[in-house]
Amino acid sequence: INSAEFNQVIERTRLEFLNDGGSLKTLKERTDNRSFLNYVKNLLNGTKYKNSHGTRIKYLTVVTKLEKYLKFRNKEDLLFHELTIEFLDDFQSFMVDSGMTQNSVTHYLKILKSFVQHSCEDRSVMNTNNPFQNFKFKKKETRLKETLTNEEIDSLVNCQGLDSRLNQVRLMFLFQFFTGG
């Protein structure tokens, strides 16, 4: 990277701003007042997710949780410039306080991160605000997986006297167990 060339561009832009006579917007006027929430909804209703019904439904669940958070904070919308690390921390706390596990919260935040990254790459939006660049995800909780003992498997194999529906479930489980599924 040629730093001298970048510095020349910056200096030229600064001088244009100072000598323009007021037609260029100030930093305060450049604040992005576009709706991030509407962007995400439009994205999910567009052609990108048209044939990905399962993914779309999963992402809409995240949007619903975001809308509940906004309602809890007495807000109706989330603007691009409101996406900050403080917002992410508060949203994370809200989800944990609402009874979600840390693993689910992290999953929801990663989906939100994908929407932010998409808005940064979308030429029609050109979002430059990405709070996830400096956001640290909390570590996932590790769960100990329990396995069935040999006695429990023998009990399932030799179980008798179940109604037909329950017996069908037992047979499907045993099929999956013995075939490694």
C-alpha positions, 0 to 999 in steps of 0.5 A, a space after each residue: 500500500 502506497 501511504 503517500 498516495 492515500 494521504 494525497 487523496 485524503 488531503 485533496 478530499 479535505 481541501 474540497 470539503 473546506 473550499 466547497 462553500 457548503 454543498 458537501 455534507 458535514 459528518 453529522 449530516 452524513 449520519 446514516 438514517 436508513 433502516 437496518 431492520 427494513 433492509 433485513 426484511 426486504 432481503 429476506 423477502 427478496 429473491 436471495 432467500 426465495 427458494 431457501 424456505 428453511 433458512 428464511 424461516 430461521 432468519 425470520 426468527 432472529 428478526 422477530 427476536 430483534 423486534 421484541 428487543 426493540 419493543 422492550 427498548 420502546 423503539 420501532 426501528 433499528 437504523 444502520 448507525 445504531 448498530 454499535 458494540 453497545 447495542 450488540 452487548 445489550 441485545 445479547 444480555 436481553 436474549 440471555 435474560 429472556 431464557 436463551 442459552 449462550 449457544 443460541 444467543 451466539 448463533 443469533 448474533 452470527 446471523 445478525 453479523 451475516 446481515 451486516 456483512 451483506 449490507 457492507 457488500 451490497 452496492 445499493 446500500 454500501 454500509 460502512 458501519 460494521 460493529 462486529 469487527 471489534 465485537 467478541 462473541 462469548 465462548 460456547 457452552 460445552 455440553 457433555 453428551 450422554 450415551 445409553 448403557 448396554 443395559 438400556 439398549 438391551 431393555 429397548 431391544 427386549 421391550 414388549 407390550 407397547 401400543 403400536 405407535 410407541 412400538 413403531 417409535 422404538 423400532 425406528 430408534 433402534 434402526 437408527 441406533 444400529 445403522 449409525 444414524 
